[in-house]
Amino acid sequence: CGTGNLIVTATDRHPTLDVIGIDSSPSMLEVARSKLSARPGVQLVHGDILDVLPLLSDASIVRIVSVNVLYALSDRDLYWSELRRVITPDGTAVITNPTRGSSLPIIREHLRHAPLRRLVTPKLIGVFAVDTLISVLGFGSKFEFVAEAELVAEAERHGWKVDETIRCYGGPTDGINVLMVLHRRPQA
């Protein structure tokens, strides 16, 4: 769940929504807790997604949103199969993941919308620093950036129907992330 921004947006629009936010970073969860403390129905869990998903009941989750998680997993096959197991038969998963490391497309995208002098803020400098660190770790094999076609093939191999893919996070043409909208395929 990172710092909880997506959960804030979702619960603003749907105040009765029940949400489980999972993150392995205590500092991210601390920020999320401060944003979400007054929201009923929100449960934040500290842990690795590969350890938490197996604890959830079969077909117990209606919607799953996974932002920038796949590249850091030790076992994507386990992730895909556990995701399919916990989602309801009519459920939807939305997954974004970088297909390469690089902050350049993000910088270009920001410059298309605002002059450089407005972009030089501590927050954006921090985002750039984190993106640069992730890129460096990706080149050093700590993280695995996988091409869009390979991610789609993995999802399909694990029983998902890929309804849509969109390039994002840096623009529609040179975006470094792919966003996939998935539904469970019925088991044969």
Residue pairs with C-beta under 8 A, 6 or more apart in sequence:
1 7
1 21
1 22
1 23
1 28
1 29
1 32
1 44
2 23
2 25
2 28
2 32
2 67
3 28
3 31
3 32
3 35
4 21
4 31
4 32
4 33
4 35
4 36
4 44
5 35
6 65
6 67
7 19
7 21
7 32
7 35
7 36
7 39
7 42
8 35
8 36
8 39
10 17
10 19
11 17
11 19
11 36
11 39
11 41
11 42
15 39
16 41
17 41
18 41
18 42
18 43
19 41
19 42
19 43
20 43
20 44
20 45
20 56
20 61
21 29
21 32
21 36
21 42
21 43
21 44
21 45
22 44
22 45
22 47
22 49
22 52
23 29
23 32
23 44
23 45
23 46
24 46
24 47
24 48
24 49
26 46
29 44
29 46
32 44
33 44
36 42
36 44
45 52
49 66
49 69
49 73
49 79
50 73
50 74
50 75
50 78
50 79
50 82
53 79
53 82
53 83
53 85
53 86
54 82
56 86
57 86
58 85
58 86
59 85
59 86
59 87
59 88
59 89
59 91
60 86
60 88
61 86
61 87
61 88
61 91
62 87
62 88
62 90
62 91
62 92
63 91
63 92
63 93
63 94
64 83
64 86
64 87
64 91
64 92
64 93
64 94
64 95
65 93
65 94
65 95
66 83
66 93
66 94
66 95
66 96
66 97
67 95
67 96
68 96
68 97
68 98
68 177
69 79
69 95
69 97
70 76
70 79
70 95
70 97
70 146
70 151
71 97
71 98
71 134
71 138
71 143
71 144
71 145
71 146
72 143
73 79
76 154
77 154
77 158
80 154
80 155
80 157
80 158
80 160
81 158
83 93
83 158
84 158
84 159
84 160
84 184
87 93
87 184
88 184
89 184
89 186
90 183
90 184
91 183
91 184
92 181
92 182
92 183
93 160
93 180
93 181
93 182
93 183
94 179
94 180
94 181
94 182
95 151
95 155
95 179
95 180
95 182
96 168
96 169
96 177
96 178
96 179
96 180
97 146
97 151
97 177
97 178
97 180
98 134
98 138
98 145
98 169
98 176
98 177
99 145
99 146
99 147
99 148
99 151
99 176
99 177
99 178
100 138
100 145
100 176
101 131
101 134
101 135
101 136
101 137
101 138
101 139
101 143
101 145
101 176
102 131
102 135
102 176
103 128
103 131
103 132
103 135
104 170
105 169
105 170
105 171
105 174
105 175
105 176
106 127
106 128
106 131
106 169
106 170
106 176
107 128
108 170
108 171
108 174
109 169
109 170
109 171
109 175
110 119
110 124
111 119
112 171
134 143
137 143
138 144
138 145
146 154
148 165
148 167
148 178
151 178
151 180
152 162
152 165
152 180
155 162
155 180
155 182
156 162
159 184
159 185
159 187
160 182
160 183
160 184
160 185
161 182
161 183
161 184
161 185
162 180
162 181
162 182
163 181
163 182
163 183
164 180
164 181
165 178
165 179
165 180
165 181
166 172
166 178
166 179
167 173
167 174
167 175
167 177
167 178
167 179
168 175
168 177
168 178
168 179
169 175
169 176
169 177
170 176
170 177
